[in-house]
Amino acid sequence: MRDSLKVFDKDELSEPIAEIEKDYRLAESEPAAWDRIEATIYELHESAIALSSPELATAFSDEIDEVLLTQPPLENTTEGLTHQLYL
């Protein structure tokens, strides 16, 4: 895990470290704090894997032509709902 943190810069680590420190202080009085610590560490680890993966880096950097979805016509949706209400 220690080596995997090298993919982050100092600024990127400051927030999760602050969360872990806060939850560690609360751990004695709030048992759920340990779950939050575990979740934060897990997220850091998974993010590090994603950032260090050449395949994922390629996938995220690929430019894809995105097409915005449009709203369906209101009359079709309203008729369908009205029909369902009477059944």
ABEGO torsion letter per residue (X at the ends): XAAAAAABBAAAAAAAAAAAAAAAAAAAABAAAAAAAAAAAAAAAAAAAAAABAAAAAAAABBBBBBBBBBBBAAAAAAAAAAAAAX
